Amino acid sequence: MIDDYNRAERRGEKTFRRDTGRGRYPYLPVLDEIVKQSDVSEEHVGLVEIPIENIRGTKTKGRTEAFSSDFMPLLEPDSEFAVKWSNLYDSAVTEGIREPIKAYEYMRSFYVQEGNKRVSVSEFLGIETVLADVTRLIPKRTDDPENKIYFEFLDFYRVAPLYDISFSEEGRYAKLAGFYGMDLKTAWPTEKLEDLRTDYNLFRKAFKKDGGDRLDMTTGDAFLVYLRFYGTNLMKVDESLMHERLKKLWDEFVVTGDSDSVEIVEHPAEVEKTTNVITSLLTRKPSYSPKSPLKVAFMYERPAETSGWIYGHELGRNYIEQKSDGTVITKKYDDCSTDEILRQRIDEAVNDGAELIFTVSPIQMNETLKSAVHFPDVKFFNCSVNLSQNAVRTYYGRMYEAKFLMGFLAGTRNKGHKIGYLASYPIFGSVSEINAFAIGASMADPESEIYLAWSSVKDFDWRAYFNDMQVDLISGADFIRPNEASREYGLYRDNGDGTFDNLAFPLWDWGKYYELIIKQILDGTWDDAPVEGTKALNYWWGISAGVIDVILSPHLPYQSYKLMDVIKQSMARDELNPFYGEIWEQNKKKVKGFATPKLSNEEILTMTWLNDNIFGCLPIESELNHEAKAAVEVSGTLEPENKQ
């Protein structure tokens, strides 16, 4: 009917005026003007259902100016075009649109070669998909993030041919496959594909109904957040429960969709509530006492005596108990080695009155996050950094500061310019520690060479490697296991006869860290919203907060003590930083120039390059042991392995 065309044409005119007013091109984009044929290769995909919302424009110039940018018609109602559009509309209403369109796909967007009016009518009728004979244009591989996401999509499509689901970050197709027990290498069985299709369509319908289109994220990104909390098989979830879950997850959706959502907190004062005399009188301070104590729970993967890392946290917990005079009661929960056990222990702690819960490993983050959403009145912390979750605050130490100090000391004590560095997991922050050590060593000895090895790589004898490289001065593990005492920790010298001389070791003062966090709650200075907007808060405190230090051997000369103290005090005042000024990475590639500001926190946390005096590389995921793989999955800096 011509009345329907008039309504569609008015929509088109409205879109045209909006685009023109905003200085945007008001017609359909043309693929031939976007990409050169010589820059792409062709692949015939065949007949597939494609989402209308992914159809962006036309293949050739042709009739492009007959439509607004949303495929609504622009030509006059008395035109031949309008008559054909109206006839097609009538046929679509009574019989549906049967003939497939022809389209080209480029970077997951579609450009119509034949069937523009069919797309226009389908868009006007609110039809979500259309049958299309698709030819894919594949670009050349580059390091551009969008290009990397697209090639991961191609891997996904070849095993699970669905166009509906899109993501904003590389690695998320692999995570999606993992939720369904699949991967990006093996063709999905029909039933798995249908499960995914059904789950996604049910989620998309509820998400859009609740206003998900207002968020700056793809529906696929939001779907992945949902799966992380509640798993698959959405057919068993009734509509009211689905909307209740989406409401609980809303802040997590916001944080996931906001590229600036991660807030790095460098100093304790940044998360304290500021009060004046009047507001302090009006605000009732929490009344904790030995009769009504603050209950704090610590969740450990394994007993403290089997892990130097957990032993350090246990010392911190004991420090809190000793200093609190009964105002704070802590309780540890050992062997929280699986999500199921951790969930049970958290439930026990909350039922016992815990108001603050610390989980001490990034591997525990997933279950910590689920529990935090389930118990919104309990404060949750996970010991990790640079993760984007709103319900859980993370805490970690700027250990790169200590490693810079130790590297400088190593540069003054090495005999033949060779120094070994034993790293553990390639997680956020660990590469910056390696580089800070190497930069510190090169500042003391410009000819220093750092030989990098990974303790988490399977079937690799790092001791033999250092021996082959004629390395005797080594930066080893930060901790010793209480039940496996060894001198191979911190900065030490291997004397070659089974004995070791320790020069220095880094100190994680978890007691001080926990004291600073808990003090805010006891004093009433805890701020539930210390930064504007919905953010993921990551505490990343260092030497200036007193939570990171370096302990020196009493056998070092007094000159070393004096020099290290000068450097440490300069770092505490933020006058010296290893990532200030000129930096070069391996292969003589300049990272930044002389007298330039220090790298940003995000650049420091996520760096994947190695300094130019380092011999070695980052491991690939398949080389890692099981425990390291689990940590990297949550908090890793490695690229997906098929991109290595």
C-alpha positions in Angstrom: 0.0 0.0 0.0 1.1 3.5 -0.8 0.3 4.6 2.8 2.9 2.2 4.1 5.4 3.6 1.6 4.6 7.1 2.9 5.3 6.1 6.5 8.6 4.4 5.4 9.6 7.5 3.4 8.9 9.8 6.4 11.2 7.6 8.5 13.9 7.8 5.8 13.5 11.6 5.7 13.9 11.8 9.4 17.0 9.8 9.4 18.4 11.8 6.5 17.8 15.1 8.4 19.4 13.7 11.5 22.5 12.5 9.7 22.9 15.7 7.8 22.5 17.8 11.0 25.3 15.7 12.6 27.6 16.1 9.6 27.3 12.5 8.6 26.9 10.9 5.2 23.1 10.6 4.9 23.0 7.7 2.3 24.0 4.1 2.2 27.7 3.5 2.2 29.1 1.8 -0.9 31.5 -1.1 -0.5 33.4 -0.4 -3.7 34.3 3.0 -2.3 35.4 1.4 1.1 37.7 -1.4 -0.1 39.8 -2.0 -3.1 39.5 -5.4 -4.8 43.2 -5.8 -4.8 43.3 -5.6 -1.0 41.0 -8.5 -0.4 40.4 -12.1 -1.4 37.0 -13.6 -2.2 35.3 -16.6 -0.6 31.8 -17.8 -1.6 29.9 -18.6 1.6 26.6 -19.6 0.0 23.0 -19.2 1.3 22.8 -18.1 4.9 20.4 -16.2 7.1 22.1 -12.9 7.9 21.0 -10.3 10.6 19.3 -7.2 9.1 21.1 -5.0 11.6 24.4 -6.1 10.0 23.5 -4.9 6.5 25.3 -1.6 6.2 25.0 -0.5 2.5 25.2 -1.5 -1.1 28.0 -3.1 -3.1 28.0 -0.6 -6.0 26.9 3.1 -6.3 23.7 2.3 -8.2 20.6 3.1 -6.1 22.4 4.0 -2.9 20.9 7.5 -2.8 17.4 6.1 -3.0 17.7 5.1 0.6 18.6 6.7 3.9 21.4 5.2 6.0 18.9 2.9 7.7 17.6 1.6 4.4 14.4 3.6 4.5 13.2 4.9 1.0 13.7 8.6 0.1 12.2 8.8 -3.4 8.8 10.5 -4.0 5.6 8.4 -3.5 4.6 8.9 -7.1 7.8 7.4 -8.5 8.1 4.0 -10.1 10.4 3.0 -7.3 7.6 3.7 -4.8 5.2 1.5 -6.7 7.6 -1.4 -6.8 8.4 -0.9 -3.1 4.7 -1.0 -2.2 4.1 -4.1 -4.3 6.9 -5.9 -2.6 5.6 -4.8 0.8 2.1 -6.2 0.0 3.7 -9.5 -1.1 5.9 -9.7 2.0 2.9 -9.2 4.3 0.9 -11.9 2.6 3.5 -14.4 1.4 6.8 -13.4 3.0 10.0 -12.7 1.1 11.2 -15.9 -0.5 13.8 -14.9 -3.0 17.3 -14.5 -1.4 19.2 -11.3 -1.8 22.8 -11.2 -3.0 25.3 -9.6 -0.7 29.0 -9.2 0.0 30.3 -9.5 3.5 33.3 -7.4 4.6 34.4 -7.4 8.3 31.1 -8.8 9.4 29.1 -6.1 7.6 27.0 -6.8 4.5 26.6 -4.8 1.4 23.7 -5.6 -1.0 24.4 -6.3 -4.7 20.8 -7.4 -5.5 17.7 -6.9 -3.3 18.0 -3.4 -1.8 14.2 -3.0 -1.7 13.8 -6.5 -0.1 16.1 -5.3 2.7 14.2 -2.0 3.0 10.8 -3.7 3.3 12.2 -6.3 5.8 13.7 -3.5 7.9 10.4 -1.6 7.9 8.5 -4.7 8.9 10.9 -5.4 11.8 12.1 -8.7 10.4 15.4 -9.6 12.1 17.1 -11.8 9.4 17.0 -12.2 5.6 18.2 -15.1 3.4 21.2 -14.1 1.4 23.7 -15.6 -1.1 26.9 -14.3 0.5 30.3 -13.7 -0.9 33.0 -12.9 1.7 35.8 -10.4 1.1 38.7 -11.3 3.4 41.2 -8.5 4.2 44.9 -9.1 4.8 46.0 -9.8 8.3 47.2 -6.8 10.3 47.9 -5.9 13.9 44.8 -3.7 14.0 42.5 -4.9 16.9 39.4 -5.0 14.6 41.3 -7.1 12.1 42.3 -9.6 14.8 38.7 -9.8 16.1 37.5 -10.5 12.5 40.0 -13.3 11.9 38.9 -14.9 15.2 35.3 -14.6 14.0 36.3 -16.4 10.8 37.8 -19.3 12.9 34.5 -19.3 14.8 32.3 -19.2 11.7 34.0 -22.1 10.1 33.1 -24.4 13.1 29.9 -22.7 14.1 28.4 -20.8 11.1 26.5 -18.0 12.9 26.6 -14.4 11.9 24.5 -13.1 14.8 27.1 -12.9 17.6 29.8 -10.2 17.6 32.4 -9.1 20.2 34.5 -6.0 20.8 37.6 -7.8 21.9 39.8 -10.6 20.6 39.6 -13.8 22.6 35.9 -13.7 23.3 34.9 -16.2 20.5 37.2 -18.7 22.1 35.7 -18.0 25.6 32.2 -18.4 24.1 33.2 -21.8 22.6 34.5 -22.8 26.0 31.2 -22.2 27.7 29.7 -24.8 25.4 32.5 -27.3 25.8 33.8 -26.6 22.3 36.7 -24.8 20.6 37.5 -22.9 17.4 39.1 -25.9 15.6 36.5 -28.6 15.7 33.1 -28.4 13.8 30.3 -28.0 16.3 27.6 -30.8 16.3 24.2 -29.6 15.2 22.7 -29.8 18.7 25.5 -27.6 20.2 24.9 -25.0 17.4 21.2 -25.0 18.1 21.8 -24.7 21.9 23.9 -21.6 21.2 21.5 -20.1 18.8 18.5 -20.6 21.2 20.4 -19.3 24.2 21.6 -16.2 22.3 18.2 -15.4 20.9 16.5 -15.7 24.3 19.2 -13.5 25.9 19.1 -10.9 23.1 15.3 -10.6 23.4 15.5 -10.0 27.2 18.6 -7.8 27.0 17.0 -5.5 24.4 13.7 -5.4 26.3 15.6 -4.2 29.4 17.3 -1.4 27.5 20.6 -3.1 26.5 20.8 -1.1 23.3 21.6 1.9 25.4 24.8 0.4 26.6 28.1 0.9 24.7 28.7 -2.8 24.0 27.6 -5.5 21.7 24.9 -7.9 22.7 27.6 -10.7 22.4 29.7 -9.0 25.0 26.8 -8.9 27.4 25.9 -12.5 26.6 29.4 -13.6 27.6 29.0 -11.8 30.9 25.7 -13.6 31.5 27.2 -17.0 30.7 30.1 -16.3 33.1 27.6 -16.0 36.0 24.7 -18.3 35.1 25.9 -20.7 32.4 24.1 -22.0 29.4 20.7 -23.6 28.8 18.6 -20.5 28.9 15.5 -22.5 27.8 15.1 -23.5 31.5 15.0 -19.9 32.7 11.6 -18.3 32.9 11.2 -14.7 31.8 10.9 -13.1 35.2 14.1 -14.8 36.5 15.9 -13.7 33.4 15.0 -10.1 33.9 16.0 -10.4 37.6 19.4 -11.7 36.6 19.9 -9.0 34.1 19.1 -6.4 36.7 21.7 -7.9 39.1 24.3 -7.9 36.3 23.6 -4.4 35.0 26.7 -2.7 36.5 28.9 -5.6 35.2 27.5 -4.9 31.7 28.3 -1.2 32.0 31.9 -1.9 33.1 32.4 -4.5 30.3 31.2 -2.0 27.7 33.2 1.0 28.9 36.8 1.0 27.6 37.6 3.5 30.4 35.9 1.5 33.2 39.1 0.2 35.0 40.2 2.7 37.6 43.7 2.1 39.0 44.0 3.4 42.5 47.7 4.1 43.4 47.3 5.4 46.9 45.0 4.5 49.9 43.7 8.1 50.2 42.1 7.8 46.8 39.4 5.4 48.1 38.8 7.2 51.4 35.6 9.2 51.9 36.4 12.9 52.4 34.4 14.4 55.3 34.3 17.8 57.0 33.3 18.5 60.6 29.6 18.9 59.9 29.2 15.7 57.8 31.3 13.7 60.3 28.9 14.7 63.0 25.9 13.8 60.9 27.4 10.5 59.7 27.2 7.6 62.1 30.5 5.8 62.3 30.3 1.9 62.3 30.4 0.8 65.9 32.8 -2.2 65.9 34.1 -3.5 69.2 35.2 -6.7 70.8 31.6 -7.4 71.6 30.5 -6.6 68.0 33.6 -7.2 65.8 34.1 -6.8 62.1 34.3 -10.3 60.7 36.8 -10.9 57.9 37.2 -14.1 55.9 40.3 -15.2 53.9 39.9 -17.8 51.2 43.0 -19.8 50.3 43.4 -22.3 47.5 45.6 -24.5 49.6 47.1 -24.6 53.1 49.6 -21.9 53.8 52.5 -24.2 54.5 52.4 -25.5 50.9 52.6 -22.1 49.2 54.9 -19.2 49.8 52.3 -16.9 48.2 49.5 -18.0 50.6 51.9 -18.1 53.5 52.5 -14.3 53.0 48.8 -13.6 53.1 48.5 -15.8 56.2 51.1 -13.7 57.9 49.1 -10.6 57.0 45.9 -12.2 58.5 47.8 -13.0 61.7 49.1 -9.4 61.8 45.5 -8.1 61.6 44.4 -10.4 64.4 47.2 -9.3 66.7 46.7 -5.6 66.1 42.9 -5.4 66.4 42.5 -6.2 70.1 39.3 -8.2 69.2 37.7 -5.4 67.1 38.4 -7.5 64.0 38.0 -11.3 63.9 39.5 -13.1 61.0 39.0 -16.7 59.8 40.8 -18.6 57.1 39.3 -21.2 54.8 41.9 -23.6 53.4 41.7 -25.8 50.3 39.3 -23.6 48.3 40.8 -25.3 45.2 37.6 -25.5 43.1 34.8 -23.1 42.3 32.3 -25.4 44.0 34.3 -25.5 47.3 35.0 -21.8 47.2 31.3 -21.1 46.8 30.5 -23.3 49.8 33.2 -21.6 51.9 31.9 -18.1 51.0 28.4 -19.2 51.8 29.6 -20.4 55.2 31.5 -17.2 55.9 28.5 -15.0 55.0 26.2 -17.1 57.2 28.8 -16.6 60.0 28.5 -12.9 59.6 31.5 -12.0 57.5 31.3 -8.5 56.1 34.6 -8.5 54.2 36.0 -11.4 52.2 39.4 -11.7 50.6 40.2 -14.3 47.9 43.9 -14.4 47.3 44.3 -15.7 43.7 43.2 -14.5 40.3 42.0 -18.1 39.7 39.3 -17.5 42.3 38.0 -14.4 40.6 35.1 -16.0 38.7 33.5 -17.5 41.7 34.3 -14.4 43.8 32.4 -12.3 41.3 29.4 -14.6 41.3 29.2 -14.5 45.1 29.6 -10.7 45.1 26.6 -10.3 42.9 24.7 -12.7 45.1 25.7 -11.0 48.3 25.7 -7.3 47.5 26.0 -6.2 51.1 29.3 -8.0 51.6 32.6 -6.3 50.5 34.6 -8.6 48.3 38.3 -8.3 47.2 40.3 -10.5 44.9 44.1 -10.4 44.8 44.7 -9.5 41.1 44.9 -6.4 39.1 43.5 -4.8 35.9 40.3 -6.8 35.8 37.1 -5.2 34.8 34.5 -6.2 37.4 32.3 -3.8 39.3 31.2 -6.0 42.2 34.7 -7.0 43.3 37.6 -4.7 44.0 41.0 -6.0 43.3 44.3 -5.4 45.2 47.9 -6.0 44.2 51.3 -4.6 44.8 53.4 -2.4 42.4 56.1 -5.1 42.6 57.8 -3.7 39.6 59.1 -1.0 41.9 60.9 -3.6 44.1 62.2 -5.4 41.0 63.7 -2.2 39.7 65.6 -1.8 42.9 66.7 -5.4 42.8 67.8 -5.1 39.2 69.9 -2.0 40.0 71.5 -3.9 42.9 72.1 -6.9 40.6 73.8 -4.5 38.1 76.3 -3.5 40.8 77.0 -7.0 41.9 77.2 -9.1 38.8 80.6 -10.5 37.8 80.3 -11.0 34.0 77.4 -8.9 33.0 75.0 -11.9 33.0 72.0 -12.1 35.3 69.2 -14.7 35.4 65.6 -13.9 36.0 63.1 -16.6 36.9 59.5 -15.5 36.2 56.3 -17.4 37.3 53.1 -16.7 35.4 52.6 -14.3 32.4 49.8 -12.4 34.1 49.0 -8.7 34.4 52.0 -6.9 35.9 54.5 -9.7 35.6 56.1 -8.5 32.4 56.5 -5.0 33.9 58.4 -6.6 36.8 60.8 -8.3 34.4 61.3 -5.1 32.4 61.8 -3.0 35.5 64.5 -5.4 36.7 66.2 -5.3 33.4 66.1 -1.5 33.2 67.4 -1.2 36.7 70.3 -3.6 35.9 71.2 -1.6 32.7 71.2 1.7 34.6 73.9 0.3 36.9 75.7 -1.7 34.2 74.9 -0.8 30.6 76.4 -4.1 29.4 74.1 -6.2 31.6 72.3 -9.1 29.9 69.2 -10.6 31.5 68.5 -14.3 30.8 64.7 -15.0 31.2 63.3 -18.3 32.2 59.7 -19.4 33.3 59.1 -21.7 36.2 55.6 -22.4 34.9 56.7 -23.9 31.6 56.3 -27.7 31.5 59.3 -30.0 31.2 61.8 -27.1 31.4 64.8 -27.2 33.6 65.5 -23.6 34.4 68.5 -24.4 36.6 70.2 -26.2 33.7 69.4 -23.3 31.4 71.0 -20.8 33.7 74.0 -23.1 34.1 74.4 -23.4 30.3 74.2 -19.6 30.0 77.0 -19.3 32.7 74.6 -17.3 34.9 75.3 -17.4 38.7 73.4 -14.2 39.8 69.7 -14.9 39.7 66.4 -13.2 40.6 64.4 -16.2 41.7 61.0 -16.7 43.3 59.7 -14.0 45.6 58.8 -16.5 48.3 59.9 -19.8 49.8 57.5 -22.6 50.6 57.5 -23.1 54.4 57.6 -26.9 54.0 60.3 -26.8 51.3 62.8 -24.4 52.7 65.3 -23.2 50.1 67.8 -20.4 49.6 66.8 -20.0 45.9 64.6 -16.9 46.4 64.9 -13.2 45.9 68.2 -12.1 44.4 70.8 -14.7 45.1 74.1 -16.0 43.9 74.5 -19.7 43.0 78.0 -20.7 44.2 78.0 -23.8 42.0 78.5 -26.2 45.0 74.9 -26.4 46.2 75.2 -23.3 48.4 73.6 -19.9 47.7 74.2 -16.4 49.0 71.0 -14.2 49.3 71.6 -10.6 48.4 68.1 -9.2 48.7 64.4 -10.2 48.4 61.2 -8.3 47.7 58.7 -7.9 50.6 55.0 -8.0 50.2 53.7 -6.5 53.4 50.2 -8.0 53.3 49.6 -7.1 57.0 50.1 -3.4 56.1 47.9 -3.8 53.0 45.0 -5.4 54.9 45.4 -3.0 57.7 45.0 0.0 55.4 41.8 -1.5 53.8 40.2 -2.6 57.1 41.1 0.7 58.8 38.8 2.5 56.3 35.9 0.3 57.4 36.6 0.7 61.1 37.1 4.5 60.8 34.0 5.0 58.6 36.1 6.4 55.8 35.3 3.6 53.4 33.7 5.0 50.2 31.3 2.8 48.3 31.7 5.1 45.3 35.1 6.8 45.4 35.2 7.6 41.7 32.5 9.0 39.4 30.5 6.5 37.4 30.4 2.8 37.4 34.0 1.6 37.6 36.1 -1.5 38.3 38.4 -0.5 41.1 41.9 -1.9 41.2 44.1 -1.1 44.2 47.7 -1.0 43.0 49.7 0.2 45.9 53.5 0.2 46.2 56.5 1.6 48.1 54.8 4.9 48.9 52.0 3.1 50.7 54.4 0.9 52.6 53.1 -2.3 51.2 56.1 -3.1 49.0 59.8 -3.0 50.1 63.1 -4.7 49.5 65.1 -6.4 52.3 68.9 -6.3 51.9 71.4 -8.9 53.1 73.4 -7.7 56.1 76.5 -8.9 54.3 76.2 -6.2 51.6 78.6 -3.2 51.8 77.2 -0.1 53.4 77.5 1.7 50.0 74.9 -0.6 48.6 72.6 0.3 51.5 73.0 4.0 51.0 72.5 3.8 47.2 69.4 1.6 47.5 67.9 3.9 50.2 68.3 7.0 47.9 66.6 5.2 45.0 63.8 3.9 47.2 63.0 7.3 48.7 63.0 8.8 45.2 60.5 6.2 44.0 58.3 6.8 47.1 58.2 10.5 46.2 57.4 9.6 42.6 60.6 11.3 41.4 62.1 8.1 39.9 60.3 5.5 37.8 61.9 2.8 35.6 59.4 3.5 32.8 60.3 7.2 32.5 62.3 8.4 29.5 63.9 6.5 26.7 63.1 2.8 26.4 64.0 0.2 23.8 62.6 -3.2 23.4 64.0 -6.4 21.8 64.9 -6.1 18.1 66.0 -2.5 18.7 62.5 -1.1 18.5 62.0 2.2 20.4 59.2 2.2 22.9 59.5 5.8 23.8 62.0 8.7 23.5 64.3 10.6 25.8 62.7 12.8 28.6 59.2 11.5 27.8 56.7 10.9 30.7 56.5 7.5 32.3 54.2 4.9 30.7 50.6 5.0 31.9 49.3 2.4 34.4 47.5 0.6 31.7 50.6 0.4 29.5 52.7 -0.8 32.5 50.1 -3.5 33.5 49.4 -4.8 30.0 52.9 -4.7 28.3 53.8 -7.7 26.3 57.2 -6.5 25.0 60.6 -7.2 26.6 63.4 -4.7 27.2 66.4 -4.7 24.8 68.8 -6.3 27.2 66.6 -9.4 27.9 67.4 -12.7 26.2 64.2 -14.8 26.2 60.5 -14.5 25.3 57.0 -14.9 26.7 55.8 -18.5 26.7 52.8 -19.6 24.6 49.8 -21.0 26.5 50.3 -24.7 25.5 53.8 -24.6 27.2 52.3 -23.7 30.6 51.4 -26.0 33.4 47.8 -26.4 34.5 48.0 -23.9 37.4 49.6 -21.2 35.2 47.0 -21.7 32.4 44.2 -21.2 34.9 45.7 -17.9 36.1 46.4 -16.7 32.5 42.8 -17.4 31.5 41.6 -14.9 34.1 44.4 -12.4 34.3 46.9 -13.1 31.5 48.7 -10.9 29.0 49.2 -13.6 26.4 47.5 -13.3 23.0 45.3 -16.3 21.9 47.7 -19.1 20.9 46.5 -19.4 17.3 47.7 -15.8 16.8 51.2 -16.5 18.0 
